[in-house]
Structures are given as structure tokens and as C-alpha cells.
């Protein structure tokens, strides 16, 4: 129940479940199709509206560790870790509602991520980038709206 003493632990447990679902979807899409929308990025961007910075740092680090599984993450994974915090900063200065900020944050995150690290996808096949961005945005918006039913959006 939102507002109860266990609300924070329940919210974190729900966030871990959301991240687990996103990781599972991303790995399965990659295994079956050879490519995947950025489900984990969408989940992290959506969760930034409900968690505090410490909880978000734990989840972002956990997702980078699971996705990379190397002793030292590369530049791509470091950028992946920083993206939710950039959205958090943008959320604080944005004049729009949280639902719109979530969608805008996901779209910009995917486009910037592929512009920096997936240059061939970004310029080589704009349709494919649109497909990845669209599927990622739909997934992230669904997570945001499901969580908004159960939890209040954290203050900026």
C-alpha cells in the first residue's frame, strides 16, 4: 500500500522485478532476432521518476554488471549507467509533466546512445533506429504508467 512504512522497500522490490523483466526481454530478443530494443534503458529511465538517487545508482550499476559481465565496463556501459541520471537532471529543469518527460527522456536517450555508440545504425538504417526507438518508448511508457498506478512520482 503506498504511503505505508514498507512502501520504499516495496517500491525497490517492484523496481528490481521491472529490471529483471527488462533484462530478460532484452536478452531473449537478442538471442532470437539478433537485435534488441533497449528495454533496460527504458526501464531505468522510467524508474528514475519513482526512486531516489541511491536506489537508482544501485539498479543502474546492477544492470551494467549483468549486461556487461566484465571486470571493467567499457565506455558504452559507463554511458549507459549515466543516462538515467541525465534524464533525472533534465526532469528537474523541464516544465512538462512527468509522463511526457519520461517519453521524451527515453527517445532522446536511445537516439543519443546510438548516435554515439551505434553510428552505423544511426546513419545507415534510420528505419531500424525508428523501430528500436519506438519499441523502447512503448515499453518504457508502459512501465511508467503501470508504476504510476501503484506509486507516487518522487519529487524532483
ABEGO torsion letter per residue (X at the ends): XBGBAAAAAAAAAAAAAAAAAAAAAAAAAAAAAGBBBBAAAAAAAAAAAABBAAAAAAAAAAAAAAAAGBABBBAAAAAAAAAAAAAAAAAAABABBAAAAAAAAAAAAAAAAAAAABAAAAAABAAAAAAAAAAAAAAAAAAAAAAAAABBBBBX
